[in-house]
Amino acid sequence: MFISFRQENKTRPWFSLKVQRALGCLALMYLPSIPAGNAALEVLSDLECIVEPGETIELGAAVPGLLAEKFFERGDKVEQGAVMARLESRVERVDIAMAEETSSSSTGIELRMLSADYGDRTRRRNITLRESAGVSDQQIDQVITEAKIAELQMTQEVESSRLAILELERAKALMSQREIRSPISGLVAERYKSPGEYVDREAVFQLVSLDKLKVEVIVPIDYLGTVTPDMNALITIHAPGFENRQMPAQIDGIDPVADVASATFGVQLTLPNPTLEIPGGVRCQIDFIAT
């Protein structure tokens, strides 16, 4: 299946980086002018930020085909590896049934084993009778050759049985390509396709991971080097039910290159969300506190 990681939703777009920078610059217009040496604790507070899903995935099928079944709807919780939808696969199911029948059959091997055993017994008897009964060299050669052929035929049948097992694995692999499985544990943000529609390179579902949220904040260039990964960060969510709540976040990355146009740089953080209570795609404020 094809999987693309995206930061925006086609129907409900998240804030773009440009919008984040614009919000950051607008917020900075109302901040007092404080020397950089005192900025770490006073100015780096109440900065505007955006909370986004940890991952946004456009999930499609590995092969083109007709969508036969779907098992999840928008808003449903999904576990990693769950079958979310299935393409039309009647031919593949028949192939699996045939391969299972072929790989489980042992009649051919048993037949060749009996033939090889009989050939070996015949060879030994003729060698024993060679001197006493006057068996010719030609007869002995014929018996030995037939016994060897029977032995090789048994080996060939064993190899054919192994190939049949591989054919079964191949049929199952082709069948698995007709199933759309979730690569993450998360929520269904969108369902784009319905049963009966043809799927080629289009996404069928949009999935989001919310157990660890991403936070992006834009900081003035004057504080590049002041914000460090060991600083504490407290997030306040702009959403009902989160008033006056500050949640700790961890700094994951700091942009090494600033944006020339806005004279800012970005800081990326992770906000733990094990209960999934914090929504993605909301605005927030962040306070950086020196340790």
N, C-alpha and C positions, 0 to 999 in steps of 0.2 A: 504494500500500500504506500501511496505517497503521503508524506507528512510535511507541512510547512509551518514554521514557527513565525508568528506575526505579532506585532504590537498593536494592531488596530483591528476593529471589528467592522465588517462591511455595513452592517445595519445599525450598530451602536458604537461608533468609533471612540476609541480612547483618545485622550489628549495627546497631540503630537508634541515632539520635542520643541518645535518652534513656538507652540502655544505656551509650553512650560517656561521657556525663556522669556516670553513676553510678560507672563504673569510675574515671574521673578523680578524683571526690571521694573514693572509697575509697583510692586511691593517695595522695592528699594527706594523709590522716589519719596516715600514717606518715612524712611528711616533717618535718624539724625546722623550728621557727619561726625564720626568718631575716629580718632587716629587708629591706624591698623594695629598698633601694639595693644590697644584696649578692646579690639573688635571681637576677639574670640568668644567672650562671654556675653557682651552687651548687644552687638549687632547681629550675631548669628543666632537669633531667636525669632520666632514667628515668621520664618521663611516659608513661602508657599511651596507646596510639593504636590505630587500626584501619586496615588496608590493604584497600582496596576496588578493584574494577575501574574503569578509567578511564571506561567507559560500560557501562551495562546496558540492553539494548534488547529490548523485547517486539515481535517482528516478525510482522506479519500480511499479509493480501492486500488489494489495493486494491478489489477487488470480491468479493461473495460467490460461492461456487461449490463444486463437488465437488473435493476434493484428488485429483489423478490420479497425481502422481509426487513423490517426495522424493529428494533427492540427498545429504543430509548427515545425520549422526547425532551424538548427544551426544559431545562431546570432539573433534570434527573441527575442523581449522583451515579458515577460510574467508577468501577474498580479497574486497575491496570490488568490488561489481558482479556477483559470481557468482550464477547462478541456483540457488537453494536448493530450490525446489519449483515445481510447475506445476499449475494448476487444469485441469479438463476444458475443452478448447478446440477440439473438432472443428469446430464451427460457425465459429469465428474463422479457422481454417486454410482452410476452404472460401472464406470471404469474401476472404481474401488472394489465393488462387489466381484467383478471378474478377476481382478488381481488377487483378492483374498481367496477366491476359489482355487486359482492356479497355484498360489504359494502354499496353500494348506494340503494340496493333494500329494500323497506319497506313493500312489500306484505305480508311476513310472519308475521310481527308484527301486521299489520292491521287485518289479519285473526284471530290471537290469541286474539286480543282485542275484536273482535266481538263475538268470542266463549265465552270468559270470561264474557262479558256483558250479553249475552243471558243466560248463566248459573246462573248469579246472579239474573236476573229477574225471572227465573224459580224457583229458591230457595225461593225468597220472595213470589211469588204467592202461592206456595205449603204450606208455613208456614201460610199464611193468610187463606187458605182453609182447614187447618188441622182440625179445630173444626167443621166448618159448613158443609163441604162436606165429612167428614169422611175419609180423606187421612191417610193411615196407616203410622206407624213409619218407616217401611222399605222403603216406597216410599220417605219419607222425608229424610232419611239417604242417599238414592241413589242420590237424587237431590243435597243435600249439598256436597256430595263427588264429583260429576261431576262438580259442580261449582268450587270447590277447585282445581280440576285437571286442569280445563280450565285456572284458574288464574296462576297456576304454569307453565303451558305451555307458557303463555304469558311472564312470567318472563324469562323462558328458551330462548325464541326467542329474547328477548332484550339482554341477555347475548351473544347469538350467533352473534348478530349484532355487539356487541363490539369486539368480537373475530375477526370478519371479518375485522374490521378497523385495528386491530393489525396485521392481516395477510397482509393487504395492506402496512402497514409501514415496515413489514419484507421484503416484495417483493421489495420495493423501496430501502431498505438498501442493499439487495443483488445486486440490479442493480447498486448502487453507487460503489460497490466494483469492478465493471467492468470498471469504469472510473478512469483514472489516472489524478489527479489534482495537480497543483503546490502548495507546502506548503509555498512558498515565492514569493515575487516580485523580479524579476531579469532577467537574460538573459540565453538563451539556449546555453551552451558551446558545447554540443555534442548530437547527436541523434544516438543511437546504433541499434535500431530495425526499421523495415519497416512493413507495412501492409502485412499480410499473414504469418509472422513469429510467432512461438510459444514463449510465454513468461512464464517463471516459476519464478526463483529467480534472473534473470538477470536484470540489469538496462536498462531502455528504454531511459532515458534522463539523461544528466548531466546539472545541473543548478548551476549558480553562482550568488551570491548577491554582487553587486558592489557599492551600495549607501553608505556603510561604509566599507572601506578597512582595512585589518589587516596589520600591519607592524611589522616585527621581526628584532631586532638588537642584535648583540652579543657584549658584553662589557667585557673588561678585569676584572679579579677577584679583582684587586687592587681598583676598584671603586665601589665595592659592598657596599652599604650604602651611597655612594655619589650621585648616581642617585635616586631621590625620585619622588613620583607621582605628586608633586606640581610643578615640573620643566616644563619649556616650551620646546617644541620640534619642530624643523623646518625640513621639508622633501624636498629634491630636487630629482626629478624623472629623471632617466636616460632614456629618451625617446624623440623622436623628438617632438618639440612644447612645451617642458617643460624646455628648457634651461633658466638658471638664474631665475627660479621661485621657491620660497620657500613657502611651504604650512604648516600651523600649524597642529600638531597632538597631540592627548591626550594620556598620559600614562595610560594604563589599568592595567598592571600587571608587576611585577618584580619577576623573579625566586628566590625563597627562597633557592634553592640548586644549587650550581655551578657545572659545568662540570669539572671533575678532569683532564681528558686527555688534554683539551685545556686551562684549567685555565680561563674559561670565564663563564659568566652567561647571560641569555636572558632577554630582555625587550620587552614587547608587547605593541603596540600602536594602536589606531584607527585613521584613516585618513578619514575625511568626504569627500564624493564624490557625492553630491546631483544631479549634472548634468551628472554623469556617464562618464565624459571626461577622467578620469584617468584610464588607463588600469590596470588589475591585472596581476601578474606574471612578474613584471619588477624589475630591480635593482634600488636602490636609495642610497642617502647619507642622514645622519641625524646629526643635531647639537642639543646638549642639552644645554640649557641656564638656569642658576640659576635665580630664581625669586627674 
